[in-house]
Amino acid sequence: MKRRRRQLTIDEHVEGVLAGDRAILGRTLTLVESTRPAHIEQAQEVLHALLPHTGGAHRVGLTGVPGVGKSTLVEGLGKTLLDRGHRVAVLAIDPTSRRSGGSILGDKTRMVGLSSDLRAFVRPSPTGGTLGGVHQRTRESLLVCEAAGYDVVLVETVGVGQSETAVSDMVDTFVVLMLAGAGDGLQGIKRGILELAEVIAVNKADGDNAPRAMRARSEYARALRLVRPTSPHWRTPVRTCSGLTGAGIDDLWETVQQHRAELSTVGALEIKRAGQRRRWLRSMVREGLVEAIHAHPAVKAIQEEVEQEVVSGRMTAARGARRLLSAAGLIPVG
């Protein structure tokens, strides 16, 4: 019979993470991602103790349409950073299987070189079905990795279009990867993504595709002239690169560093992070309210009846929502 693994204390989690213990780091991230009430409470105690040791990493988000080569590029970029003396953590966010609830793609298996290097830490996590293409605890996982001493945290996300706001709202630099030669290039990115991107990189700029990548770079650069910059201190550049050959990766990282340096110089980076923390708080309040409403005894007593009324078309969704909110005591009965 398999022996049950002993649960770590809060102090053991904290001390292990700060010591850079990879096994305890993995267990702490599992604790942070858990939805069990007891685990959530313990995770918050751990995070509170780790908080003074966070904030030092360069947080970089990478996203792009399916097939753009995110994982290949992330592995190439990660190896480049390791060669430069950095310690790299990768939070690879996978779509969630509706059947199993787990990750579908398993990015760790697609970053074999990076995940086997002891200077790097690769963590695949399911989205949990969240709209922003990230696990709802990704922000907290990022803080844990920072506390463990990783000075660059890469968040590789599901390419889900305009809902990538959630990704850009937790990183210092948001990189959007694009493809060339895939039909109408400009159709591949929506205006919402253009408005969020701090760096655009045309990937797979190698072999016969290299000339197309250069043309796409010019097209995206022209399109960006019509979009308000993410910051008055930064104009979004467009670069070309190849995750397969490594061409352009050094230039891409220099651009990412330049973005963070520009924001830091004028004090905009801390303002940006402060705004992210404020929106994170409000997001957690909304999440807590939804959970509390559905757990309210008066709501649970009528929820199935109200849902049936709405599903059958006998009641509007708005009226049904008001009945549930009234039952929870959040709005006047009416």
C-alpha positions, 0 to 999 in steps of 0.5 A: 500500500502506498504511503501517504506523503506527510503534509508540510508545515507552513514554516517548512514550505517557506524555508524550503522555497527560500532555500531554493529546494525544487521539490518543496517549490513544486509542492508549494505551487501545488498547494497554491493551486489547490481549491480545497478550503484548508489548502487555500488558508494554508497557502495564504499564510505561506504567501504572506510570509514569502511576500517580503522576498518577492518583486525582484524578478523580470516578469515576462508574458508570452502569448500567440496564436496556436502553432506560433511556436511559443514553447519552442521559443520559450525553451530557446529564450530560457537557454539563452538566459541561463547562459547569461547567468539568470535563473529562469522559471517558466509557468506554462499555462495549458488549456484545461481538459473538460473531461479530466480537468488537467492540462492537455498539452503538457508543456514540460514535455515540450521543453525537455532541455530547459526542464532538465536544467537545474538552473531552470524550473518549468511548471505546467498548469491547467487554466482551470477554464479561466477566461484570461488563458491563465490559471486563477492562481498564476499570479501567486505562483509567480510570487512563489517563484520569485521568492525561490530566487528565480530572477526571470519568470516567463509566463507562457499562455494559451493564445485566446485573443482579447481575453489576454488582458489577464496575462498582461495584467501580471507581467512587466513586459507582454510579448505577442508572438506572430506568424508570417505567411499564414494568410492575412497577417494583420487578421491574425491579431485583433486590435485588443492584442495590439493595444496590450502588446509591449513587444511583438515578435514574428516567430519562425523567421528562418529558411524560406519563411525569413523574407515573409517574416520581414514583410510581416514585421513591416506590416505590424509596424505600420498597424501599430501606428494606429494604436495608442501605445501601452505607455507614453514612455514606450513605443511597441517595437516589432522584432523577428526571431526563430525559436528553432534556430535561435536567430533573433532571440538575443535581440528579442531579449535586449528589447524586453530588457530595454522596455523594463529599463525605460519604465524603471527609469521614469518610475512607471514600472512601480506604478504599473505593478501597483495598478496590477495589485489593485486590480488583483485585489478587486478580482479576488473580491469578485471571485469571493463574492461569486463563491459566497453567493452560490454557497448561501443557503437561501440561494442554494434552496432556490437556485435549481428552480430559478435555473429551470425557469430561465432555461425553459424561457419562462424567466429572463436571465436578468430577473433570475439573477436578481432573485438569487442576489435578493436571496443572498441579501445583496439587493432589495427583494423585488 
